[in-house]
């Protein structure tokens, strides 16, 4: 018999990677990605935060995550990993569950205006 005072189970974000090289970020072979160590560490931290989110609105409200739309017409989002690097994401709803697909780690152009 279950206790009715227990809190309901909240679904967590599923994380998928667009390619196997990106999936190495969360393994002992992260150096094989040839990304800076600080970017790998930041990506791991941000992925952990995203996994804890029950939905997209929560991720958008967590200002420290820094989730933003890539462009007005795009379905992609960006999360800053450092002043020069960002993680490119696509967020999809599959069978009433949200899935974050990590598409790329991009070095952001910081040119003169």
TIMI-2910 file (N, C-alpha, C, CB; in pm, 1 decimal, decimal comma, always signed):
<rs>
+----------+----------+----------+----------+----------+----------+----------+----------+----------+----------+----------+----------+------+
!      n_x !      n_y !      n_z !     ca_x !     ca_y !     ca_z !      c_x !      c_y !      c_z !     cb_x !     cb_y !     cb_z ! resn !
+----------+----------+----------+----------+----------+----------+----------+----------+----------+----------+----------+----------+------+
!    +84,8 !   -117,7 !     +0,0 !     +0,0 !     +0,0 !     +0,0 !    +89,1 !   +123,7 !     +0,0 !    -96,3 !     +0,0 !   +122,2 !  Unk !
!    +57,7 !   +220,2 !    -83,5 !   +140,6 !   +340,2 !    -92,9 !    +91,2 !   +447,6 !     +0,1 !   +143,4 !   +392,5 !   -234,9 !  Unk !
!   +180,8 !   +529,0 !    +42,9 !   +149,4 !   +641,9 !   +129,3 !   +104,4 !   +758,4 !    +43,1 !   +271,4 !   +681,5 !   +216,7 !  Unk !
!    -15,0 !   +808,7 !    +65,9 !    -70,8 !   +917,0 !    -15,5 !     +1,8 !  +1049,4 !     +4,8 !   -217,5 !   +934,6 !    +16,0 !  Unk !
!    +78,1 !  +1062,7 !   +112,6 !   +148,2 !  +1188,3 !   +137,6 !   +280,8 !  +1196,6 !    +62,5 !   +172,5 !  +1205,2 !   +286,2 !  Unk !
!   +319,1 !  +1088,3 !     -6,0 !   +442,1 !  +1091,2 !    -83,5 !   +427,5 !  +1186,8 !   -200,9 !   +478,6 !   +950,4 !   -132,8 !  Unk !
!   +535,9 !  +1254,0 !   -233,9 !   +529,9 !  +1346,7 !   -346,3 !   +524,0 !  +1268,3 !   -476,8 !   +651,5 !  +1442,4 !   -345,4 !  Unk !
!   +457,0 !  +1322,8 !   -577,6 !   +448,2 !  +1252,0 !   -705,5 !   +584,9 !  +1243,3 !   -771,5 !   +348,6 !  +1321,8 !   -799,2 !  Unk !
!   +602,0 !  +1141,5 !   -852,9 !   +726,9 !  +1124,3 !   -925,4 !   +732,4 !  +1226,4 !  -1037,7 !   +740,6 !   +980,0 !   -980,7 !  Unk !
!   +839,6 !  +1301,5 !  -1042,9 !   +857,0 !  +1403,3 !  -1144,9 !   +951,1 !  +1348,6 !  -1250,6 !   +911,1 !  +1536,0 !  -1084,4 !  Unk !
!   +905,7 !  +1355,8 !  -1375,1 !   +989,2 !  +1307,5 !  -1484,8 !  +1111,8 !  +1396,0 !  -1499,3 !   +909,7 !  +1303,5 !  -1616,8 !  Unk !
!  +1222,5 !  +1335,9 !  -1535,8 !  +1344,1 !  +1411,6 !  -1559,1 !  +1369,8 !  +1419,0 !  -1709,0 !  +1464,4 !  +1347,8 !  -1485,2 !  Unk !
!  +1448,4 !  +1518,2 !  -1747,1 !  +1488,6 !  +1532,6 !  -1886,6 !  +1577,9 !  +1417,1 !  -1926,2 !  +1560,5 !  +1666,5 !  -1909,8 !  Unk !
!  +1552,5 !  +1361,7 !  -2041,7 !  +1643,2 !  +1263,4 !  -2099,6 !  +1746,7 !  +1340,1 !  -2180,2 !  +1566,7 !  +1158,4 !  -2188,8 !  Unk !
!  +1870,0 !  +1293,8 !  -2176,9 !  +1977,6 !  +1356,2 !  -2253,8 !  +2025,3 !  +1255,7 !  -2358,6 !  +2096,0 !  +1401,7 !  -2160,5 !  Unk !
!  +2031,2 !  +1300,5 !  -2482,6 !  +2086,0 !  +1219,3 !  -2591,2 !  +2194,1 !  +1301,2 !  -2660,0 !  +1974,2 !  +1175,2 !  -2692,9 !  Unk !
!  +2281,8 !  +1233,0 !  -2729,8 !  +2389,4 !  +1300,2 !  -2801,5 !  +2374,2 !  +1273,7 !  -2950,1 !  +2528,1 !  +1253,1 !  -2751,2 !  Unk !
!  +2394,0 !  +1376,6 !  -3030,3 !  +2378,5 !  +1366,1 !  -3175,2 !  +2483,2 !  +1274,0 !  -3236,4 !  +2387,2 !  +1503,8 !  -3239,1 !  Unk !
!  +2600,5 !  +1266,4 !  -3174,4 !  +2701,3 !  +1172,3 !  -3224,3 !  +2781,1 !  +1114,8 !  -3107,7 !  +2796,2 !  +1241,7 !  -3325,7 !  Unk !
!  +2845,9 !  +1003,5 !  -3133,8 !  +2916,0 !   +930,5 !  -3027,9 !  +3034,9 !  +1008,5 !  -2971,4 !  +2963,8 !   +796,5 !  -3080,8 !  Unk !
!  +3094,7 !  +1096,6 !  -3050,2 !  +3206,6 !  +1175,8 !  -3000,2 !  +3160,7 !  +1268,7 !  -2888,6 !  +3270,5 !  +1256,7 !  -3114,0 !  Unk !
!  +3044,0 !  +1328,5 !  -2904,5 !  +2990,6 !  +1416,8 !  -2800,4 !  +2958,6 !  +1339,7 !  -2672,3 !  +2864,8 !  +1488,2 !  -2851,1 !  Unk !
!  +2914,2 !  +1215,9 !  -2687,4 !  +2879,4 !  +1135,2 !  -2570,4 !  +3000,7 !  +1106,4 !  -2482,5 !  +2815,9 !  +1004,3 !  -2614,4 !  Unk !
!  +3120,3 !  +1119,4 !  -2538,0 !  +3242,5 !  +1095,8 !  -2460,0 !  +3260,7 !  +1198,7 !  -2349,0 !  +3364,1 !  +1097,5 !  -2551,4 !  Unk !
!  +3193,1 !  +1310,9 !  -2357,6 !  +3206,2 !  +1417,5 !  -2257,4 !  +3180,8 !  +1365,2 !  -2116,9 !  +3109,5 !  +1532,0 !  -2288,2 !  Unk !
!  +3089,9 !  +1270,2 !  -2104,5 !  +3053,6 !  +1219,8 !  -1972,5 !  +3127,1 !  +1090,5 !  -1934,9 !  +2904,9 !  +1196,6 !  -1966,9 !  Unk !
!  +3232,6 !  +1059,3 !  -2006,3 !  +3307,3 !   +937,2 !  -1978,2 !  +3451,6 !   +970,5 !  -1940,5 !  +3304,1 !   +842,6 !  -2099,7 !  Unk !
!  +3526,1 !   +866,3 !  -1910,2 !  +3668,4 !   +883,0 !  -1880,4 !  +3748,2 !   +917,9 !  -2005,5 !  +3724,3 !   +756,0 !  -1816,9 !  Unk !
!  +3687,1 !   +900,8 !  -2121,8 !  +3754,2 !   +932,5 !  -2248,7 !  +3719,4 !  +1073,4 !  -2297,6 !  +3716,0 !   +829,4 !  -2355,9 !  Unk !
!  +3678,9 !  +1161,0 !  -2209,1 !  +3639,3 !  +1296,4 !  -2247,7 !  +3750,2 !  +1371,4 !  -2320,7 !  +3597,5 !  +1374,7 !  -2125,3 !  Unk !
!  +3874,6 !  +1341,2 !  -2291,4 !  +3986,6 !  +1408,8 !  -2358,2 !  +3987,6 !  +1381,0 !  -2508,1 !  +4119,7 !  +1364,8 !  -2296,5 !  Unk !
!  +3928,9 !  +1268,5 !  -2549,3 !  +3922,7 !  +1234,8 !  -2691,4 !  +3838,1 !  +1334,3 !  -2771,6 !  +3866,8 !  +1094,7 !  -2708,5 !  Unk !
!  +3755,6 !  +1412,9 !  -2704,5 !  +3675,3 !  +1514,3 !  -2773,7 !  +3761,0 !  +1632,5 !  -2817,7 !  +3561,7 !  +1563,2 !  -2683,3 !  Unk !
!  +3880,0 !  +1644,3 !  -2760,8 !  +3973,3 !  +1753,8 !  -2787,5 !  +3915,0 !  +1890,4 !  -2750,8 !  +4013,0 !  +1753,1 !  -2934,0 !  Unk !
!  +3820,8 !  +1890,9 !  -2656,5 !  +3766,2 !  +2015,5 !  -2603,6 !  +3849,2 !  +2058,0 !  -2482,7 !  +3615,7 !  +1999,2 !  -2565,2 !  Unk !
!  +3854,6 !  +2188,3 !  -2453,7 !  +3925,9 !  +2232,8 !  -2333,2 !  +3866,0 !  +2168,8 !  -2207,0 !  +3921,2 !  +2387,1 !  -2321,9 !  Unk !
!  +3949,9 !  +2142,5 !  -2109,1 !  +3906,5 !  +2080,0 !  -1984,2 !  +3795,0 !  +2161,3 !  -1918,9 !  +4025,1 !  +2065,2 !  -1887,5 !  Unk !
!  +3806,8 !  +2292,5 !  -1918,6 !  +3704,0 !  +2376,1 !  -1856,0 !  +3569,0 !  +2362,2 !  -1926,5 !  +3747,9 !  +2522,7 !  -1856,4 !  Unk !
!  +3571,0 !  +2341,0 !  -2056,9 !  +3447,1 !  +2322,1 !  -2133,3 !  +3384,6 !  +2187,1 !  -2098,3 !  +3474,5 !  +2331,4 !  -2286,2 !  Unk !
!  +3466,3 !  +2083,4 !  -2086,7 !  +3416,8 !  +1950,9 !  -2048,6 !  +3354,1 !  +1955,6 !  -1909,7 !  +3530,7 !  +1846,9 !  -2052,5 !  Unk !
!  +3422,7 !  +2019,9 !  -1815,9 !  +3370,9 !  +2029,5 !  -1679,3 !  +3239,4 !  +2106,5 !  -1675,9 !  +3473,6 !  +2096,9 !  -1587,7 !  Unk !
!  +3233,4 !  +2217,1 !  -1746,9 !  +3111,9 !  +2298,1 !  -1750,5 !  +2997,5 !  +2221,6 !  -1817,5 !  +3138,0 !  +2430,3 !  -1824,6 !  Unk !
!  +3027,3 !  +2149,8 !  -1924,9 !  +2924,5 !  +2071,5 !  -1994,1 !  +2867,9 !  +1963,9 !  -1901,9 !  +2982,3 !  +2007,1 !  -2122,0 !  Unk !
!  +2955,0 !  +1895,2 !  -1829,5 !  +2908,7 !  +1792,3 !  -1735,9 !  +2816,8 !  +1852,5 !  -1630,6 !  +3028,1 !  +1723,1 !  -1668,3 !  Unk !
!  +2856,3 !  +1967,6 !  -1578,3 !  +2775,4 !  +2035,0 !  -1476,5 !  +2639,0 !  +2074,8 !  -1533,0 !  +2848,9 !  +2159,4 !  -1422,9 !  Unk !
!  +2637,8 !  +2136,7 !  -1650,8 !  +2512,5 !  +2181,2 !  -1712,9 !  +2421,2 !  +2062,4 !  -1748,0 !  +2542,7 !  +2263,3 !  -1839,6 !  Unk !
!  +2480,6 !  +1952,3 !  -1794,4 !  +2401,8 !  +1833,1 !  -1826,2 !  +2333,5 !  +1777,4 !  -1701,4 !  +2491,0 !  +1725,6 !  -1889,9 !  Unk !
!  +2404,2 !  +1780,9 !  -1589,3 !  +2345,3 !  +1737,6 !  -1462,9 !  +2227,0 !  +1824,3 !  -1423,0 !  +2449,8 !  +1739,7 !  -1353,1 !  Unk !
!  +2241,4 !  +1954,1 !  -1441,7 !  +2131,6 !  +2046,6 !  -1411,1 !  +2012,7 !  +2017,7 !  -1502,4 !  +2177,6 !  +2194,3 !  -1427,0 !  Unk !
!  +2039,6 !  +1998,7 !  -1631,1 !  +1930,7 !  +1972,7 !  -1726,2 !  +1858,5 !  +1842,1 !  -1694,4 !  +1985,1 !  +1968,5 !  -1869,4 !  Unk !
!  +1931,6 !  +1740,2 !  -1653,0 !  +1867,6 !  +1612,8 !  -1619,2 !  +1769,1 !  +1628,6 !  -1503,6 !  +1973,5 !  +1508,1 !  -1583,5 !  Unk !
!  +1796,5 !  +1720,9 !  -1413,8 !  +1710,3 !  +1742,6 !  -1297,6 !  +1584,2 !  +1822,1 !  -1330,3 !  +1787,4 !  +1813,9 !  -1189,9 !  Unk !
!  +1580,1 !  +1883,0 !  -1446,5 !  +1465,2 !  +1967,4 !  -1484,1 !  +1347,2 !  +1881,7 !  -1529,8 !  +1504,9 !  +2066,5 !  -1596,2 !  Unk !
!  +1228,7 !  +1911,6 !  -1480,5 !  +1111,4 !  +1835,4 !  -1523,4 !  +1056,1 !  +1878,9 !  -1659,7 !  +1003,4 !  +1848,0 !  -1419,7 !  Unk !
!  +1089,5 !  +2002,4 !  -1701,4 !  +1035,0 !  +2051,3 !  -1827,9 !  +1116,0 !  +2170,4 !  -1879,3 !   +887,1 !  +2090,6 !  -1811,2 !  Unk !
!  +1083,5 !  +2212,4 !  -2000,5 !  +1154,9 !  +2322,7 !  -2065,3 !  +1137,7 !  +2453,6 !  -1988,5 !  +1105,9 !  +2340,0 !  -2209,0 !  Unk !
!  +1018,7 !  +2479,9 !  -1940,7 !   +993,0 !  +2604,6 !  -1866,9 !  +1084,8 !  +2616,0 !  -1745,8 !   +845,6 !  +2611,7 !  -1822,1 !  Unk !
!  +1105,6 !  +2506,9 !  -1676,0 !  +1194,9 !  +2508,5 !  -1560,1 !  +1336,6 !  +2542,1 !  -1603,5 !  +1192,1 !  +2373,0 !  -1487,1 !  Unk !
!  +1381,2 !  +2479,8 !  -1713,2 !  +1515,6 !  +2509,3 !  -1763,1 !  +1529,1 !  +2656,1 !  -1800,9 !  +1548,4 !  +2421,0 !  -1883,6 !  Unk !
!  +1426,4 !  +2714,2 !  -1859,7 !  +1430,3 !  +2855,4 !  -1897,5 !  +1431,4 !  +2945,4 !  -1774,7 !  +1311,0 !  +2890,0 !  -1986,6 !  Unk !
!  +1364,6 !  +2904,4 !  -1669,2 !  +1357,9 !  +2985,0 !  -1546,7 !  +1485,7 !  +2979,0 !  -1464,5 !  +1242,0 !  +2939,6 !  -1461,8 !  Unk !
!  +1565,0 !  +2875,0 !  -1480,8 !  +1691,9 !  +2864,2 !  -1408,8 !  +1793,2 !  +2952,5 !  -1480,4 !  +1741,7 !  +2715,0 !  -1400,9 !  Unk !
!  +1800,7 !  +3075,9 !  -1439,0 !  +1887,4 !  +3174,0 !  -1506,7 !  +2033,7 !  +3132,3 !  -1506,7 !  +1874,0 !  +3310,0 !  -1440,3 !  Unk !
!  +2076,7 !  +3062,5 !  -1403,4 !  +2217,0 !  +3020,7 !  -1398,0 !  +2250,4 !  +2918,9 !  -1507,3 !  +2248,8 !  +2961,5 !  -1260,9 !  Unk !
!  +2150,5 !  +2849,7 !  -1560,9 !  +2173,4 !  +2757,0 !  -1671,8 !  +2204,5 !  +2833,6 !  -1799,5 !  +2051,2 !  +2665,9 !  -1692,9 !  Unk !
!  +2143,0 !  +2950,1 !  -1816,1 !  +2171,7 !  +3035,1 !  -1931,5 !  +2115,7 !  +2982,5 !  -2062,7 !  +2318,6 !  +3052,2 !  -1945,0 !  Unk !
!  +2004,8 !  +2911,0 !  -2057,2 !  +1942,5 !  +2858,4 !  -2179,0 !  +1880,4 !  +2972,0 !  -2258,5 !  +1835,6 !  +2751,9 !  -2144,9 !  Unk !
!  +1910,4 !  +2974,1 !  -2388,6 !  +1850,4 !  +3076,5 !  -2473,9 !  +1829,1 !  +3019,6 !  -2613,3 !  +1939,3 !  +3203,6 !  -2479,7 !  Unk !
!  +1733,4 !  +3074,8 !  -2684,3 !  +1707,4 !  +3030,3 !  -2821,4 !  +1823,9 !  +3072,1 !  -2909,0 !  +1573,6 !  +3088,5 !  -2875,8 !  Unk !
!  +1861,7 !  +2985,5 !  -3001,3 !  +1973,8 !  +3016,1 !  -3090,2 !  +1937,7 !  +3128,4 !  -3186,8 !  +2016,1 !  +2891,0 !  -3168,3 !  Unk !
!  +1821,8 !  +3120,6 !  -3245,5 !  +1770,8 !  +3223,2 !  -3336,7 !  +1618,8 !  +3215,6 !  -3332,2 !  +1825,4 !  +3203,4 !  -3484,0 !  Unk !
!  +1555,0 !  +3321,5 !  -3372,3 !  +1409,2 !  +3326,7 !  -3362,3 !  +1340,9 !  +3213,5 !  -3436,8 !  +1358,9 !  +3458,3 !  -3414,8 !  Unk !
!  +1387,4 !  +3180,4 !  -3555,0 !  +1322,1 !  +3078,8 !  -3636,5 !  +1375,3 !  +2937,5 !  -3612,2 !  +1337,6 !  +3113,6 !  -3781,1 !  Unk !
!  +1475,6 !  +2923,6 !  -3530,1 !  +1541,4 !  +2794,5 !  -3509,0 !  +1477,6 !  +2719,0 !  -3392,8 !  +1691,5 !  +2814,5 !  -3482,8 !  Unk !
!  +1484,2 !  +2588,7 !  -3399,0 !  +1437,1 !  +2505,5 !  -3288,3 !  +1552,6 !  +2471,0 !  -3194,1 !  +1371,3 !  +2376,6 !  -3341,7 !  Unk !
!  +1669,4 !  +2527,6 !  -3220,8 !  +1786,0 !  +2500,3 !  -3138,0 !  +1799,3 !  +2603,1 !  -3025,5 !  +1912,4 !  +2499,2 !  -3223,8 !  Unk !
!  +1865,3 !  +2556,9 !  -2919,4 !  +1894,7 !  +2642,0 !  -2804,4 !  +2044,5 !  +2636,2 !  -2777,2 !  +1812,9 !  +2597,8 !  -2678,5 !  Unk !
!  +2092,7 !  +2736,2 !  -2705,1 !  +2232,5 !  +2742,5 !  -2663,6 !  +2241,1 !  +2751,5 !  -2512,3 !  +2303,7 !  +2862,5 !  -2728,8 !  Unk !
!  +2345,4 !  +2691,4 !  -2458,6 !  +2381,2 !  +2706,0 !  -2318,1 !  +2528,3 !  +2742,4 !  -2316,2 !  +2351,7 !  +2574,4 !  -2234,5 !  Unk !
!  +2562,1 !  +2856,5 !  -2258,1 !  +2702,3 !  +2896,6 !  -2249,9 !  +2778,0 !  +2804,6 !  -2155,9 !  +2714,5 !  +3042,2 !  -2203,2 !  Unk !
!  +2896,2 !  +2763,7 !  -2199,8 !  +2984,8 !  +2681,5 !  -2117,3 !  +3102,2 !  +2763,2 !  -2066,3 !  +3035,4 !  +2560,4 !  -2196,5 !  Unk !
!  +3136,1 !  +2867,8 !  -2140,1 !  +3242,5 !  +2961,5 !  -2102,1 !  +3217,6 !  +3087,6 !  -2184,2 !  +3389,3 !  +2901,2 !  -2127,9 !  Unk !
!  +3307,3 !  +3182,4 !  -2174,7 !  +3290,3 !  +3303,7 !  -2253,7 !  +3308,3 !  +3277,4 !  -2402,8 !  +3388,4 !  +3409,9 !  -2207,8 !  Unk !
!  +3371,4 !  +3164,6 !  -2437,7 !  +3398,6 !  +3134,3 !  -2578,0 !  +3324,3 !  +3012,6 !  -2631,7 !  +3544,3 !  +3113,6 !  -2596,4 !  Unk !
!  +3269,3 !  +2929,6 !  -2545,8 !  +3209,0 !  +2804,5 !  -2588,9 !  +3062,6 !  +2795,9 !  -2548,0 !  +3285,9 !  +2686,9 !  -2531,8 !  Unk !
!  +2982,9 !  +2730,9 !  -2634,0 !  +2842,0 !  +2707,2 !  -2604,6 !  +2804,1 !  +2566,0 !  -2648,8 !  +2752,1 !  +2813,0 !  -2674,7 !  Unk !
!  +2707,5 !  +2510,3 !  -2579,0 !  +2653,0 !  +2380,4 !  -2614,1 !  +2525,4 !  +2404,7 !  -2695,2 !  +2624,6 !  +2293,2 !  -2485,9 !  Unk !
!  +2515,8 !  +2340,3 !  -2811,6 !  +2399,4 !  +2355,0 !  -2899,0 !  +2305,1 !  +2239,0 !  -2870,0 !  +2441,0 !  +2358,2 !  -3050,9 !  Unk !
!  +2179,8 !  +2272,3 !  -2839,9 !  +2080,4 !  +2173,6 !  -2801,0 !  +1957,1 !  +2179,1 !  -2888,9 !  +2041,2 !  +2193,4 !  -2657,1 !  Unk !
!  +1892,8 !  +2067,3 !  -2903,6 !  +1758,7 !  +2061,7 !  -2961,1 !  +1672,8 !  +1994,7 !  -2855,3 !  +1755,0 !  +1983,1 !  -3100,5 !  Unk !
!  +1560,4 !  +2055,9 !  -2823,9 !  +1473,5 !  +2003,3 !  -2718,8 !  +1346,1 !  +1953,0 !  -2784,8 !  +1442,0 !  +2112,1 !  -2609,9 !  Unk !
!  +1317,3 !  +1824,1 !  -2762,0 !  +1202,5 !  +1760,6 !  -2825,4 !  +1113,3 !  +1697,0 !  -2720,5 !  +1247,9 !  +1655,9 !  -2927,7 !  Unk !
!   +986,4 !  +1688,3 !  -2754,3 !   +893,3 !  +1614,6 !  -2669,9 !   +866,4 !  +1481,8 !  -2737,8 !   +760,5 !  +1694,5 !  -2645,7 !  Unk !
!   +893,5 !  +1373,3 !  -2665,0 !   +871,5 !  +1238,7 !  -2717,2 !   +785,9 !  +1162,8 !  -2617,3 !  +1006,7 !  +1164,5 !  -2743,5 !  Unk !
!   +669,0 !  +1119,8 !  -2661,1 !   +578,9 !  +1042,5 !  -2574,9 !   +555,9 !  +1112,0 !  -2440,4 !   +635,7 !   +902,1 !  -2551,8 !  Unk !
!   +526,6 !  +1239,5 !  -2445,3 !   +500,5 !  +1325,6 !  -2329,3 !   +620,8 !  +1341,9 !  -2236,7 !   +385,1 !  +1270,3 !  -2250,6 !  Unk !
!   +738,7 !  +1299,7 !  -2280,2 !   +862,3 !  +1321,3 !  -2204,0 !   +952,2 !  +1414,5 !  -2285,4 !   +935,7 !  +1184,7 !  -2172,5 !  Unk !
!  +1026,5 !  +1498,0 !  -2216,3 !  +1116,1 !  +1591,1 !  -2283,2 !  +1253,9 !  +1527,6 !  -2299,0 !  +1125,8 !  +1723,8 !  -2204,7 !  Unk !
!  +1312,0 !  +1549,4 !  -2416,6 !  +1445,2 !  +1498,6 !  -2446,5 !  +1532,1 !  +1613,0 !  -2495,3 !  +1439,5 !  +1385,1 !  -2551,6 !  Unk !
!  +1650,5 !  +1625,9 !  -2437,1 !  +1748,9 !  +1723,4 !  -2481,4 !  +1850,1 !  +1649,1 !  -2566,9 !  +1817,8 !  +1796,1 !  -2360,3 !  Unk !
!  +1865,9 !  +1694,2 !  -2689,9 !  +1963,6 !  +1634,2 !  -2779,9 !  +2081,2 !  +1730,2 !  -2791,7 !  +1901,2 !  +1603,1 !  -2920,4 !  Unk !
!  +2198,6 !  +1686,5 !  -2747,5 !  +2319,1 !  +1768,1 !  -2757,2 !  +2370,7 !  +1752,5 !  -2899,3 !  +2428,1 !  +1726,0 !  -2650,4 !  Unk !
!  +2364,9 !  +1861,9 !  -2974,8 !  +2401,2 !  +1856,3 !  -3116,1 !  +2547,2 !  +1892,6 !  -3142,1 !  +2312,2 !  +1948,1 !  -3194,8 !  Unk !
!  +2602,7 !  +1983,9 !  -3059,4 !  +2740,2 !  +2029,5 !  -3084,7 !  +2792,8 !  +2108,5 !  -2966,4 !  +2746,8 !  +2115,4 !  -3212,4 !  Unk !
!  +2924,3 !  +2121,8 !  -2963,3 !  +2992,9 !  +2216,2 !  -2875,7 !  +3057,7 !  +2313,8 !  -2970,5 !  +3098,8 !  +2146,1 !  -2778,1 !  Unk !
!  +3020,8 !  +2439,7 !  -2961,5 !  +3068,2 !  +2538,9 !  -3056,8 !  +3151,6 !  +2646,7 !  -2992,2 !  +2952,8 !  +2601,1 !  -3127,4 !  Unk !
!  +3258,8 !  +2681,7 !  -3059,6 !  +3335,5 !  +2797,1 !  -3017,8 !  +3264,9 !  +2918,4 !  -3075,1 !  +3485,2 !  +2788,7 !  -3064,7 !  Unk !
!  +3233,4 !  +3013,2 !  -2989,4 !  +3158,8 !  +3131,9 !  -3031,3 !  +3253,6 !  +3237,5 !  -3085,4 !  +3076,8 !  +3188,9 !  -2914,3 !  Unk !
!  +3219,9 !  +3292,8 !  -3198,8 !  +3301,0 !  +3400,0 !  -3259,6 !  +3283,9 !  +3525,7 !  -3176,8 !  +3260,0 !  +3426,1 !  -3409,0 !  Unk !
!  +3392,9 !  +3583,1 !  -3138,2 !  +3393,2 !  +3708,4 !  -3059,8 !  +3467,7 !  +3814,3 !  -3138,3 !  +3458,8 !  +3688,1 !  -2918,6 !  Unk !
!  +3410,4 !  +3858,2 !  -3247,0 !  +3475,8 !  +3955,5 !  -3332,3 !  +3446,9 !  +4098,8 !  -3289,4 !  +3432,9 !  +3935,4 !  -3475,0 !  Unk !
!  +3518,5 !  +4189,7 !  -3347,9 !  +3498,2 !  +4331,8 !  -3319,7 !  +3371,3 !  +4378,2 !  -3389,2 !  +3620,5 !  +4416,6 !  -3365,6 !  Unk !
!  +3304,2 !  +4473,1 !  -3329,0 !  +3178,5 !  +4523,4 !  -3386,3 !  +3204,7 !  +4625,3 !  -3494,0 !  +3090,4 !  +4584,6 !  -3278,2 !  Unk !
+----------+----------+----------+----------+----------+----------+----------+----------+----------+----------+----------+----------+------+
</rs>
